Every structure is written in structure tokens, then in C-alpha cells.
Amino acid sequence: MTSGRATPQLGHVDDDELARLAASWRAQALRGDKEAYGIAHALEVERRRRLRASQMAALPEATRPAVRAWWKFWGPARAERGGPM
């Protein structure tokens, strides 16, 4: 499994250049170059990792509604009606 950290060799490459390199290496791989397949894959993995991190940073903080305990479902309604609890 991946560690989630940037590949040190690709840290200095900006996002646009990374996309261009990935497309170039993928084209070579499609022409039959077996080494190009691995390089293209590594570039695409780094590109997806960066994209995922930027998308996660843009998401608003999730708010959860208050959760009532299941055993308190009947409690307040009966008390308001004046019935036995």
C-alpha cells in the first residue's frame, strides 16, 4: 500500500508538467515500451495523489446532526402528552 507521501523524485515537478510527462510516457507505453509503462504509472499515481489532496482541502467541514439514543425515542413524546413513561 502507498504511504501517502510525495515521491521525493517528483516533489519538484509542478502539476502541469507532471500531467504532460504522464501523457508522454503513457503514449510511449502504448507503443510497446515496457519500461515506459512503469514510469507512466508512477507519474499518474503521483498526479492522482496530488489531485485527491487538493480536493480534500477544498471540502467544507462535515457537520453531523445530533444523534438521539435509540432508547430515548419514546421518552420525551410521552412526557409531553402527560402519559406514563
C-alpha positions, -999 to 999 in steps of 0.1 A, spaced: 0 0 0 12 36 -6 24 57 23 6 88 12 38 109 10 51 126 -22 77 107 -41 109 125 -35 120 125 -71 87 141 -82 84 167 -55 100 195 -76 77 188 -106 47 211 -108 12 197 -116 11 208 -152 45 193 -160 35 161 -142 4 158 -163 24 164 -195 51 138 -185 25 112 -176 8 116 -210 41 115 -228 52 83 -210 18 67 -214 20 73 -252 54 56 -253 39 27 -233 11 23 -257 36 20 -285 51 -11 -267 78 3 -245 76 -19 -213 97 4 -192 76 34 -201 45 17 -186 60 17 -151 72 53 -153 38 64 -167 21 46 -139 42 62 -112 36 97 -127 -2 91 -128 -2 78 -93 15 109 -81 -8 131 -101 -39 114 -86 -24 117 -51 -19 155 -55 -54 159 -70 -70 140 -41 -52 161 -16 -63 193 -32 -99 182 -35 -99 171 2 -86 205 12 -115 223 -6 -142 203 10 -162 221 38 -161 206 72 -188 180 76 -215 187 102 -234 158 117 -269 162 131 -275 155 168 -280 118 173 -305 107 199 -300 74 216 -324 48 204 -338 41 239 -348 78 242 -371 76 212 -403 73 232 -393 93 263 -399 130 256 -430 125 234 -449 106 262 -438 131 288 -452 160 267 -485 142 263 -488 135 300 -487 98 296 -468 73 318 -431 68 310 
